[in-house]
Amino acid sequence: MEVCGACTVLLDGEPISSCTTLAVDIDQHEITTIEGVVINRLKSRGLIKSSKDPLDPRRREIDLTEKGRRIAGAAIETEISGETFAP
Ligand code: FES
């Protein structure tokens, strides 16, 4: 079976194609999505914080921290000034 890799997740830290993996085979294992990797990295750098949604405990709310706001603002300023794509 050919795989494209678009659905890659980490199973106990090892990449697998989730579309070719049976749910019964991953019971009791740790799954990390690319979104999880990005969120955890931003959290560990103090750029975002997450909390439970008071209306739906299944959801998490994610907000920028003050440090995250400053960096995002600087990135937007850089983008607006055209420096990002300058030759
Ligand atoms: S390998 Fe392509 S979607 Fe899973």
Backbone and ligand atoms as CSV (ligand in chain L), in Angstrom:
chain,resi,resn,atom,element,x,y,z
A,1,MET,N,N,0.846,-1.183,0.000
A,1,MET,CA,C,0.000,0.000,0.000
A,1,MET,C,C,0.888,1.241,0.000
A,2,GLU,N,N,0.596,2.178,-0.886
A,2,GLU,CA,C,1.343,3.410,-0.961
A,2,GLU,C,C,0.810,4.405,0.058
A,3,VAL,N,N,1.711,5.162,0.656
A,3,VAL,CA,C,1.284,6.174,1.616
A,3,VAL,C,C,1.838,7.531,1.193
A,4,CYS,N,N,1.066,8.586,1.467
A,4,CYS,CA,C,1.509,9.939,1.082
A,4,CYS,C,C,2.127,10.689,2.257
A,5,GLY,N,N,1.807,10.272,3.478
A,5,GLY,CA,C,2.387,10.909,4.659
A,5,GLY,C,C,1.567,12.055,5.224
A,6,ALA,N,N,0.487,12.434,4.558
A,6,ALA,CA,C,-0.309,13.575,5.015
A,6,ALA,C,C,-0.926,13.350,6.393
A,7,CYS,N,N,-1.140,12.107,6.748
A,7,CYS,CA,C,-1.813,11.814,8.018
A,7,CYS,C,C,-0.828,11.346,9.098
A,8,THR,N,N,0.448,11.664,8.921
A,8,THR,CA,C,1.462,11.192,9.864
A,8,THR,C,C,1.216,11.730,11.271
A,9,VAL,N,N,1.267,10.850,12.236
A,9,VAL,CA,C,1.215,11.203,13.654
A,9,VAL,C,C,2.342,10.438,14.336
A,10,LEU,N,N,2.635,10.823,15.564
A,10,LEU,CA,C,3.660,10.108,16.327
A,10,LEU,C,C,2.971,9.125,17.264
A,11,LEU,N,N,3.371,7.871,17.155
A,11,LEU,CA,C,2.882,6.823,18.059
A,11,LEU,C,C,4.039,6.489,18.986
A,12,ASP,N,N,3.912,6.860,20.234
A,12,ASP,CA,C,5.002,6.704,21.204
A,12,ASP,C,C,6.292,7.309,20.659
A,13,GLY,N,N,6.163,8.456,19.971
A,13,GLY,CA,C,7.322,9.174,19.456
A,13,GLY,C,C,7.807,8.740,18.094
A,14,GLU,N,N,7.205,7.701,17.515
A,14,GLU,CA,C,7.623,7.211,16.196
A,14,GLU,C,C,6.561,7.543,15.161
A,15,PRO,N,N,6.962,8.074,13.989
A,15,PRO,CA,C,5.971,8.436,12.978
A,15,PRO,C,C,5.272,7.223,12.367
A,16,ILE,N,N,3.948,7.339,12.226
A,16,ILE,CA,C,3.145,6.318,11.552
A,16,ILE,C,C,2.116,7.019,10.675
A,17,SER,N,N,1.605,6.336,9.680
A,17,SER,CA,C,0.497,6.848,8.875
A,17,SER,C,C,-0.791,6.420,9.567
A,18,SER,N,N,-1.546,7.388,10.041
A,18,SER,CA,C,-2.744,7.032,10.815
A,18,SER,C,C,-3.814,6.368,9.956
A,19,CYS,N,N,-3.808,6.650,8.644
A,19,CYS,CA,C,-4.863,6.064,7.809
A,19,CYS,C,C,-4.635,4.574,7.554
A,20,THR,N,N,-3.443,4.088,7.817
A,20,THR,CA,C,-3.178,2.669,7.595
A,20,THR,C,C,-3.020,1.914,8.914
A,21,THR,N,N,-3.395,2.582,10.013
A,21,THR,CA,C,-3.242,1.983,11.340
A,21,THR,C,C,-4.613,1.740,11.955
A,22,LEU,N,N,-4.819,0.572,12.458
A,22,LEU,CA,C,-6.088,0.244,13.096
A,22,LEU,C,C,-6.134,0.821,14.512
A,23,ALA,N,N,-7.283,1.338,14.886
A,23,ALA,CA,C,-7.447,1.919,16.220
A,23,ALA,C,C,-7.126,0.893,17.304
A,24,VAL,N,N,-7.481,-0.350,17.077
A,24,VAL,CA,C,-7.241,-1.386,18.082
A,24,VAL,C,C,-5.740,-1.588,18.340
A,25,ASP,N,N,-4.908,-1.244,17.329
A,25,ASP,CA,C,-3.461,-1.410,17.484
A,25,ASP,C,C,-2.798,-0.290,18.278
A,26,ILE,N,N,-3.518,0.816,18.508
A,26,ILE,CA,C,-2.886,1.928,19.210
A,26,ILE,C,C,-3.453,2.142,20.611
A,27,ASP,N,N,-4.327,1.247,21.029
A,27,ASP,CA,C,-4.892,1.342,22.371
A,27,ASP,C,C,-3.753,1.307,23.390
A,28,GLN,N,N,-3.792,2.188,24.362
A,28,GLN,CA,C,-2.788,2.268,25.426
A,28,GLN,C,C,-1.460,2.868,24.956
A,29,HIS,N,N,-1.431,3.491,23.770
A,29,HIS,CA,C,-0.219,4.151,23.286
A,29,HIS,C,C,-0.441,5.654,23.262
A,30,GLU,N,N,0.666,6.413,23.261
A,30,GLU,CA,C,0.570,7.862,23.215
A,30,GLU,C,C,0.607,8.332,21.761
A,31,ILE,N,N,-0.395,9.120,21.358
A,31,ILE,CA,C,-0.482,9.667,20.008
A,31,ILE,C,C,-0.237,11.169,20.073
A,32,THR,N,N,0.647,11.673,19.209
A,32,THR,CA,C,0.900,13.109,19.124
A,32,THR,C,C,0.701,13.549,17.677
A,33,THR,N,N,-0.149,14.553,17.479
A,33,THR,CA,C,-0.374,15.096,16.137
A,33,THR,C,C,0.594,16.247,15.891
A,34,ILE,N,N,0.706,16.682,14.643
A,34,ILE,CA,C,1.570,17.826,14.335
A,34,ILE,C,C,1.074,19.062,15.077
A,35,GLU,N,N,-0.243,19.175,15.220
A,35,GLU,CA,C,-0.787,20.303,15.974
A,35,GLU,C,C,-0.312,20.243,17.424
A,36,GLY,N,N,-0.279,19.036,17.966
A,36,GLY,CA,C,0.190,18.877,19.334
A,36,GLY,C,C,1.643,19.267,19.488
A,37,VAL,N,N,2.463,18.930,18.509
A,37,VAL,CA,C,3.889,19.277,18.555
A,37,VAL,C,C,4.048,20.794,18.541
A,38,VAL,N,N,3.314,21.463,17.652
A,38,VAL,CA,C,3.424,22.926,17.543
A,38,VAL,C,C,2.921,23.588,18.824
A,39,ILE,N,N,1.755,23.154,19.294
A,39,ILE,CA,C,1.185,23.745,20.516
A,39,ILE,C,C,2.130,23.556,21.693
A,40,ASN,N,N,2.669,22.359,21.857
A,40,ASN,CA,C,3.580,22.108,22.979
A,40,ASN,C,C,4.844,22.958,22.877
A,41,ARG,N,N,5.351,23.145,21.670
A,41,ARG,CA,C,6.555,23.964,21.498
A,41,ARG,C,C,6.266,25.428,21.841
A,42,LEU,N,N,5.131,25.945,21.367
A,42,LEU,CA,C,4.778,27.332,21.676
A,42,LEU,C,C,4.545,27.516,23.172
A,43,LYS,N,N,3.921,26.511,23.804
A,43,LYS,CA,C,3.692,26.569,25.255
A,43,LYS,C,C,5.019,26.561,26.008
A,44,SER,N,N,5.926,25.682,25.618
A,44,SER,CA,C,7.199,25.574,26.339
A,44,SER,C,C,8.028,26.845,26.200
A,45,ARG,N,N,7.771,27.615,25.165
A,45,ARG,CA,C,8.484,28.884,24.974
A,45,ARG,C,C,7.724,30.061,25.586
A,46,GLY,N,N,6.619,29.770,26.232
A,46,GLY,CA,C,5.860,30.817,26.908
A,46,GLY,C,C,5.122,31.753,25.968
A,47,LEU,N,N,4.817,31.292,24.760
A,47,LEU,CA,C,4.160,32.156,23.785
A,47,LEU,C,C,2.645,32.010,23.790
A,48,ILE,N,N,2.147,30.871,24.276
A,48,ILE,CA,C,0.698,30.668,24.376
A,48,ILE,C,C,0.376,30.014,25.715
A,49,LYS,N,N,-0.879,30.092,26.084
A,49,LYS,CA,C,-1.367,29.376,27.264
A,49,LYS,C,C,-2.700,28.757,26.884
A,50,SER,N,N,-3.019,27.636,27.502
A,50,SER,CA,C,-4.300,27.002,27.191
A,50,SER,C,C,-5.060,26.748,28.483
A,51,SER,N,N,-6.362,26.747,28.370
A,51,SER,CA,C,-7.221,26.482,29.528
A,51,SER,C,C,-8.473,25.777,29.021
A,52,LYS,N,N,-9.173,25.150,29.952
A,52,LYS,CA,C,-10.401,24.464,29.567
A,52,LYS,C,C,-11.472,25.464,29.197
A,53,ASP,N,N,-12.218,25.130,28.179
A,53,ASP,CA,C,-13.355,25.946,27.784
A,53,ASP,C,C,-14.429,25.747,28.853
A,54,PRO,N,N,-14.891,26.817,29.506
A,54,PRO,CA,C,-15.880,26.650,30.576
A,54,PRO,C,C,-17.213,26.088,30.096
A,55,LEU,N,N,-17.489,26.227,28.810
A,55,LEU,CA,C,-18.768,25.761,28.277
A,55,LEU,C,C,-18.703,24.337,27.740
A,56,ASP,N,N,-17.500,23.856,27.423
A,56,ASP,CA,C,-17.354,22.524,26.850
A,56,ASP,C,C,-16.032,21.918,27.314
A,57,PRO,N,N,-16.048,21.040,28.324
A,57,PRO,CA,C,-14.813,20.507,28.895
A,57,PRO,C,C,-13.976,19.675,27.914
A,58,ARG,N,N,-14.533,19.340,26.768
A,58,ARG,CA,C,-13.761,18.598,25.754
A,58,ARG,C,C,-12.820,19.520,24.997
A,59,ARG,N,N,-13.095,20.809,25.044
A,59,ARG,CA,C,-12.313,21.785,24.273
A,59,ARG,C,C,-11.317,22.511,25.149
A,60,ARG,N,N,-10.253,23.019,24.518
A,60,ARG,CA,C,-9.262,23.862,25.186
A,60,ARG,C,C,-9.266,25.209,24.481
A,61,GLU,N,N,-9.126,26.270,25.270
A,61,GLU,CA,C,-8.965,27.599,24.697
A,61,GLU,C,C,-7.485,27.907,24.674
A,62,ILE,N,N,-7.022,28.486,23.604
A,62,ILE,CA,C,-5.612,28.836,23.482
A,62,ILE,C,C,-5.503,30.333,23.248
A,63,ASP,N,N,-4.689,30.979,24.089
A,63,ASP,CA,C,-4.487,32.426,23.971
A,63,ASP,C,C,-2.997,32.719,23.911
A,64,LEU,N,N,-2.668,33.803,23.238
A,64,LEU,CA,C,-1.291,34.281,23.254
A,64,LEU,C,C,-0.985,34.858,24.630
A,65,THR,N,N,0.223,34.665,25.103
A,65,THR,CA,C,0.683,35.347,26.310
A,65,THR,C,C,1.153,36.744,25.894
A,66,GLU,N,N,1.524,37.557,26.866
A,66,GLU,CA,C,2.038,38.890,26.540
A,66,GLU,C,C,3.267,38.774,25.642
A,67,LYS,N,N,4.162,37.857,25.982
A,67,LYS,CA,C,5.359,37.626,25.161
A,67,LYS,C,C,4.951,37.187,23.750
A,68,GLY,N,N,3.961,36.318,23.653
A,68,GLY,CA,C,3.484,35.856,22.354
A,68,GLY,C,C,2.887,36.990,21.540
A,69,ARG,N,N,2.159,37.883,22.226
A,69,ARG,CA,C,1.568,39.040,21.526
A,69,ARG,C,C,2.654,39.947,20.956
A,70,ARG,N,N,3.697,40.161,21.766
A,70,ARG,CA,C,4.791,41.028,21.294
A,70,ARG,C,C,5.453,40.431,20.052
A,71,ILE,N,N,5.731,39.141,20.100
A,71,ILE,CA,C,6.401,38.489,18.968
A,71,ILE,C,C,5.478,38.461,17.743
A,72,ALA,N,N,4.197,38.164,17.952
A,72,ALA,CA,C,3.256,38.157,16.827
A,72,ALA,C,C,3.138,39.561,16.234
A,73,GLY,N,N,3.097,40.571,17.100
A,73,GLY,CA,C,3.018,41.954,16.617
A,73,GLY,C,C,4.237,42.327,15.802
A,74,ALA,N,N,5.420,41.921,16.282
A,74,ALA,CA,C,6.657,42.214,15.543
A,74,ALA,C,C,6.652,41.491,14.196
A,75,ALA,N,N,6.149,40.258,14.179
A,75,ALA,CA,C,6.091,39.492,12.918
A,75,ALA,C,C,5.154,40.165,11.929
A,76,ILE,N,N,4.023,40.671,12.426
A,76,ILE,CA,C,3.069,41.356,11.548
A,76,ILE,C,C,3.685,42.641,11.006
A,77,GLU,N,N,4.362,43.390,11.885
A,77,GLU,CA,C,5.028,44.620,11.436
A,77,GLU,C,C,6.051,44.316,10.359
A,78,THR,N,N,6.814,43.251,10.546
A,78,THR,CA,C,7.823,42.861,9.555
A,78,THR,C,C,7.162,42.503,8.237
A,79,GLU,N,N,6.068,41.766,8.317
A,79,GLU,CA,C,5.353,41.360,7.102
A,79,GLU,C,C,4.790,42.575,6.381
A,80,ILE,N,N,4.203,43.512,7.149
A,80,ILE,CA,C,3.617,44.713,6.551
A,80,ILE,C,C,4.691,45.569,5.887
A,81,SER,N,N,5.852,45.643,6.509
A,81,SER,CA,C,6.918,46.476,5.943
A,81,SER,C,C,7.557,45.839,4.718
A,82,GLY,N,N,7.231,44.589,4.443
A,82,GLY,CA,C,7.751,43.917,3.250
A,82,GLY,C,C,9.113,43.307,3.438
A,83,GLU,N,N,9.633,43.343,4.667
A,83,GLU,CA,C,10.976,42.808,4.896
A,83,GLU,C,C,11.039,41.300,4.702
A,84,THR,N,N,9.932,40.608,4.946
A,84,THR,CA,C,9.928,39.147,4.860
A,84,THR,C,C,10.305,38.655,3.475
A,85,PHE,N,N,9.774,39.338,2.440
A,85,PHE,CA,C,10.010,38.859,1.081
A,85,PHE,C,C,10.991,39.741,0.316
A,86,ALA,N,N,11.689,40.620,1.042
A,86,ALA,CA,C,12.662,41.478,0.370
A,86,ALA,C,C,13.804,40.640,-0.186
A,87,PRO,N,N,14.322,40.996,-1.373
A,87,PRO,CA,C,15.418,40.207,-1.943
A,87,PRO,C,C,16.699,40.357,-1.148
L,1,FES,S1,S,-0.710,8.114,4.059
L,1,FES,FE1,FE,-1.764,9.590,2.926
L,1,FES,S2,S,-3.488,10.111,4.135
L,1,FES,FE2,FE,-2.463,8.571,5.229
